[in-house]
Amino acid sequence: MPSPESEDVLRLNSELRDAWLADPEYTFDDLRRIFEEWLAQFPVPVDTQFAPETLGGVSCIQASAPEADSGRVIIHCHSGGYLLGSAHGYRAFGGYLSAASGCAVLLVDYRLAPENPCPAGVDDCVAVYRALLDQGVDPGRIVLCGDSAGGGLVLGALQKLRDQGVAQPACGIAISPLADFARSGPSYKENAAVDPLVTEDFLAALGQAYCGDNDPKDPNFSPLYGNWEGLAPLLIMAGGIEMMRDDGKQCAEAAKKAGVDTTYFEGEGMAHIWTLYADRLPEAREGLAMISEFARSHMSA
């Protein structure tokens, strides 16, 4: 049964949804401003150190908890439907993830659509990873991680790295991935009445902005329909009440079918990217512990 604190998370989700939908004339800049203001309510752990980085031409922010091992790196791609969000807005999450995992966390400021059409975001994730390899970092000491759109970017990046003949990282982690713009999973209907964050119309608008006239089942846009063979071990997580639940579930099924070592976890009663709420939600802290254990267990000594 979900904790009592989960009610606060559902309220915060609803507040963000209502703010986004308050004016049909909102531009992408308006939506981005609203999202950044909403993210600013999460307290950044006071002992986290932040440093700007540029890797492969991509701006990043490195978050490091006091005891973090700088030789182990989690590359994290933020949420925002491929259209919104920033590394700066994810500093709190980066701090909590670094503290839980004992790793440095690279928050990637990947290029946003529609100004930067797909696959710009995936290419930026790949560029950051390859830049670390060029610096001599062992791929076995790197994890690719992302939530929502960032989770989709990570899955797409793993597929692209394989196609480029580049060594896979230690593992990949996708939290509530947005990975199917065809919206084929039953959860889009089953959870429509209980998801506190998004609506069918909002998701359709996201898909139109990101995919345009392209086939939403094109793997460049929706990694669910890509080739899953030969990927690093995966942890895929999804909230039980989110409309996008089956994006994660179906990706896990596809990966397992292709022979990838895959762990799927579904958070009972949890909304979209519940791991963002580590400052107030027990299930979020448990999720970060699971992510951290998975990352550490697959990293090289």
C-alpha positions as CSV (number, residue, x, y, z in Angstrom):
1,M,0.0,0.0,0.0
2,P,1.4,3.5,-0.9
3,S,2.7,5.6,2.0
4,P,0.6,8.5,3.3
5,E,3.2,10.9,1.9
6,S,2.2,9.7,-1.6
7,E,-0.9,11.9,-1.4
8,D,1.3,15.0,-1.4
9,V,3.1,13.7,-4.5
10,L,-0.2,13.2,-6.3
11,R,-1.2,16.8,-5.4
12,L,2.1,18.2,-6.7
13,N,1.6,16.2,-9.9
14,S,-1.9,17.7,-10.3
15,E,-0.7,21.2,-9.7
16,L,1.9,20.9,-12.4
17,R,-0.7,19.5,-14.8
18,D,-3.1,22.3,-14.0
19,A,-0.4,24.9,-14.5
20,W,0.6,23.5,-17.9
21,L,-3.1,23.4,-19.0
22,A,-4.1,26.8,-17.6
23,D,-3.9,28.6,-20.9
24,P,-4.2,27.0,-24.3
25,E,-2.1,29.8,-25.8
26,Y,1.0,28.9,-23.7
27,T,4.2,28.7,-25.8
28,F,7.0,26.1,-25.2
29,D,8.8,28.9,-23.4
30,D,5.9,29.3,-21.0
31,L,5.7,25.5,-20.4
32,R,9.5,25.4,-19.8
33,R,9.3,28.3,-17.3
34,I,6.4,26.6,-15.4
35,F,8.4,23.4,-15.2
36,E,11.6,25.1,-13.9
37,E,9.6,27.0,-11.3
38,W,7.9,23.7,-10.2
39,L,11.3,21.9,-10.0
40,A,12.7,24.7,-7.9
41,Q,10.6,23.6,-4.9
42,F,12.7,20.5,-4.4
43,P,15.5,21.3,-1.9
44,V,19.0,20.6,-3.1
45,P,21.0,18.6,-0.6
46,V,23.2,21.2,1.1
47,D,26.4,19.2,1.0
48,T,26.3,18.4,-2.7
49,Q,29.0,20.0,-4.9
50,F,28.1,21.1,-8.4
51,A,30.5,21.8,-11.3
52,P,29.8,22.8,-14.9
53,E,31.2,20.4,-17.5
54,T,31.3,20.4,-21.3
55,L,31.6,16.9,-22.7
56,G,31.4,16.2,-26.4
57,G,30.3,19.7,-27.0
58,V,27.3,19.2,-24.6
59,S,26.8,21.3,-21.4
60,C,26.4,19.3,-18.2
61,I,26.4,19.8,-14.5
62,Q,28.3,17.3,-12.3
63,A,26.7,16.6,-8.9
64,S,28.9,15.0,-6.3
65,A,27.9,14.1,-2.7
66,P,30.8,14.3,-0.2
67,E,31.7,10.6,-0.4
68,A,31.1,10.1,-4.1
69,D,33.7,8.3,-6.1
70,S,34.5,10.6,-9.1
71,G,35.8,7.5,-11.0
72,R,32.3,6.1,-11.2
73,V,29.9,8.1,-13.2
74,I,26.1,8.0,-13.7
75,I,25.1,10.0,-16.8
76,H,21.5,11.2,-16.1
77,C,19.1,12.6,-18.7
78,H,16.2,14.7,-17.2
79,S,12.5,14.5,-17.8
80,G,10.3,16.9,-19.7
81,G,8.7,15.2,-22.7
82,Y,11.8,15.9,-24.9
83,L,10.6,19.5,-24.9
84,L,11.1,20.8,-21.4
85,G,13.5,20.6,-18.5
86,S,17.2,21.3,-17.8
87,A,20.2,20.0,-15.9
88,H,19.9,23.0,-13.5
89,G,16.3,22.0,-12.7
90,Y,17.5,18.5,-11.8
91,R,20.2,19.5,-9.3
92,A,18.2,18.2,-6.3
93,F,17.7,14.8,-8.0
94,G,21.4,14.7,-8.9
95,G,22.4,15.4,-5.4
96,Y,20.1,12.6,-4.0
97,L,21.2,10.2,-6.6
98,S,24.9,10.9,-6.0
99,A,24.5,10.4,-2.2
100,A,22.5,7.2,-2.6
101,S,24.9,5.6,-5.3
102,G,28.2,7.0,-4.1
103,C,28.9,8.0,-7.8
104,A,29.4,11.3,-9.5
105,V,26.2,12.2,-11.4
106,L,26.5,14.0,-14.8
107,L,23.2,15.9,-15.5
108,V,23.0,16.4,-19.2
109,D,21.6,19.6,-20.8
110,Y,20.6,17.9,-24.0
111,R,19.1,19.9,-26.8
112,L,15.3,20.2,-26.7
113,A,12.7,19.7,-29.4
114,P,11.1,21.1,-31.4
115,E,13.9,23.7,-32.0
116,N,16.3,20.8,-32.1
117,P,14.6,17.9,-33.9
118,C,15.0,14.2,-33.0
119,P,17.6,12.6,-32.7
120,A,19.4,15.7,-31.2
121,G,18.8,14.6,-27.6
122,V,19.9,11.0,-28.2
123,D,23.0,12.3,-30.0
124,D,23.9,14.5,-27.1
125,C,23.6,11.6,-24.6
126,V,25.8,9.5,-26.9
127,A,28.3,12.4,-27.2
128,V,28.6,12.8,-23.5
129,Y,29.2,9.0,-23.0
130,R,31.8,8.9,-25.9
131,A,33.6,11.9,-24.5
132,L,34.0,10.1,-21.1
133,L,35.4,7.1,-23.0
134,D,37.8,9.4,-24.9
135,Q,39.0,10.7,-21.5
136,G,39.9,7.1,-20.6
137,V,37.0,6.3,-18.3
138,D,36.3,2.5,-18.3
139,P,32.8,1.9,-19.8
140,G,32.3,-0.6,-17.0
141,R,32.4,2.4,-14.6
142,I,29.7,4.4,-16.4
143,V,25.9,4.0,-16.1
144,L,23.4,5.6,-18.5
145,C,20.3,6.7,-16.5
146,G,17.2,8.8,-17.3
147,D,13.6,9.5,-16.3
148,S,10.6,10.0,-18.5
149,A,11.9,11.5,-21.8
150,G,15.4,11.0,-20.4
151,G,14.6,7.3,-19.9
152,G,13.6,7.1,-23.6
153,L,16.8,9.0,-24.6
154,V,18.9,6.5,-22.6
155,L,17.2,3.5,-24.3
156,G,17.7,5.1,-27.7
157,A,21.3,6.0,-26.9
158,L,22.1,2.4,-25.9
159,Q,20.7,1.2,-29.2
160,K,22.7,3.8,-31.1
161,L,25.9,3.0,-29.3
162,R,25.5,-0.6,-30.2
163,D,24.9,0.3,-33.9
164,Q,28.1,2.4,-33.8
165,G,30.1,-0.4,-32.5
166,V,30.9,1.4,-29.2
167,A,31.3,-0.5,-26.0
168,Q,28.1,-0.6,-23.8
169,P,28.2,1.0,-20.4
170,A,28.0,-1.1,-17.2
171,C,24.2,-0.9,-17.4
172,G,21.2,1.3,-18.3
173,I,18.4,2.6,-16.1
174,A,15.2,4.0,-17.4
175,I,12.7,5.4,-14.9
176,S,9.1,5.8,-16.2
177,P,10.5,6.0,-19.8
178,L,8.5,7.9,-22.4
179,A,9.3,5.4,-25.2
180,D,6.2,4.8,-27.3
181,F,4.6,7.8,-29.0
182,A,2.2,5.4,-30.6
183,R,0.7,5.0,-27.1
184,S,0.0,1.3,-27.7
185,G,0.0,0.1,-24.2
186,P,-3.3,-0.7,-22.3
187,S,-2.2,1.6,-19.5
188,Y,-3.0,4.7,-21.6
189,K,-6.7,3.7,-21.2
190,E,-6.5,1.9,-17.9
191,N,-4.8,4.7,-16.0
192,A,-6.4,7.7,-17.8
193,A,-8.7,8.4,-14.8
194,V,-6.0,8.1,-12.1
195,D,-2.9,9.5,-13.6
196,P,-2.5,12.9,-11.8
197,L,0.0,14.4,-14.2
198,V,-1.0,14.0,-17.9
199,T,-4.0,13.7,-20.1
200,E,-4.5,12.0,-23.4
201,D,-4.7,15.4,-25.2
202,F,-1.5,16.6,-23.5
203,L,0.3,13.4,-24.5
204,A,-1.0,13.7,-28.1
205,A,0.3,17.3,-28.2
206,L,3.7,16.2,-27.0
207,G,3.9,13.5,-29.6
208,Q,2.9,16.0,-32.4
209,A,5.6,18.4,-31.2
210,Y,8.3,15.8,-31.0
211,C,7.4,13.5,-33.9
212,G,5.8,15.9,-36.3
213,D,4.6,14.0,-39.4
214,N,7.0,11.1,-38.8
215,D,5.8,7.6,-37.9
216,P,5.5,7.5,-34.1
217,K,6.7,3.9,-34.3
218,D,10.0,5.0,-35.9
219,P,12.6,3.8,-33.4
220,N,14.4,7.1,-33.6
221,F,11.4,8.6,-31.8
222,S,10.1,5.6,-29.9
223,P,12.9,3.2,-28.8
224,L,10.3,0.5,-27.9
225,Y,10.2,-0.4,-31.6
226,G,14.0,-0.5,-32.0
227,N,16.5,-3.5,-31.9
228,W,17.1,-4.6,-28.4
229,E,19.8,-7.2,-29.0
230,G,23.2,-6.7,-27.5
231,L,22.4,-4.0,-25.0
232,A,23.8,-3.6,-21.5
233,P,21.8,-4.9,-18.5
234,L,18.7,-2.9,-17.9
235,L,16.7,-1.7,-15.0
236,I,13.3,-0.3,-16.1
237,M,10.9,1.1,-13.6
238,A,7.4,2.4,-14.0
239,G,4.6,3.7,-11.7
240,G,1.6,1.6,-11.3
241,I,-0.9,4.4,-11.9
242,E,0.8,6.4,-14.7
243,M,-0.6,6.3,-18.2
244,M,2.9,5.7,-19.5
245,R,3.4,2.6,-17.3
246,D,3.3,0.2,-20.3
247,D,6.0,2.1,-22.1
248,G,8.4,0.8,-19.5
249,K,6.7,-2.6,-19.2
250,Q,6.7,-3.3,-22.9
251,C,10.3,-2.1,-23.3
252,A,11.3,-4.6,-20.6
253,E,9.5,-7.3,-22.3
254,A,11.1,-6.5,-25.7
255,A,14.6,-6.4,-24.1
256,K,14.1,-9.7,-22.3
257,K,12.8,-11.3,-25.6
258,A,16.0,-10.1,-27.2
259,G,18.1,-11.8,-24.5
260,V,19.0,-8.7,-22.6
261,D,19.5,-9.1,-18.8
262,T,16.5,-7.0,-17.7
263,T,14.9,-6.1,-14.4
264,Y,11.4,-4.5,-14.4
265,F,10.0,-2.9,-11.3
266,E,6.5,-1.4,-11.0
267,G,5.9,0.9,-8.1
268,E,2.5,0.1,-6.5
269,G,0.3,3.2,-6.5
270,M,3.2,5.3,-7.8
271,A,2.8,8.2,-10.3
272,H,5.1,9.2,-13.1
273,I,8.8,9.4,-12.0
274,W,8.1,9.1,-8.3
275,T,11.8,8.8,-7.7
276,L,12.0,12.6,-8.1
277,Y,10.5,13.1,-4.6
278,A,13.3,11.7,-2.5
279,D,13.0,14.6,0.0
280,R,9.5,13.6,1.0
281,L,8.5,10.2,-0.3
282,P,9.7,6.9,1.3
283,E,9.0,5.1,-2.0
284,A,11.3,7.5,-3.8
285,R,14.1,6.8,-1.4
286,E,13.5,3.1,-1.8
287,G,13.6,3.6,-5.6
288,L,16.9,5.4,-5.4
289,A,18.3,2.6,-3.3
290,M,17.2,0.1,-5.9
291,I,18.7,2.2,-8.7
292,S,22.0,2.6,-6.7
293,E,22.3,-1.1,-5.9
294,F,21.7,-2.0,-9.5
295,A,24.3,0.5,-10.7
296,R,26.9,-0.6,-8.2
297,S,26.3,-4.3,-8.8
298,H,27.1,-3.9,-12.5
299,M,30.0,-1.4,-12.3
300,S,33.6,-2.6,-12.5
301,A,35.6,-2.8,-9.3
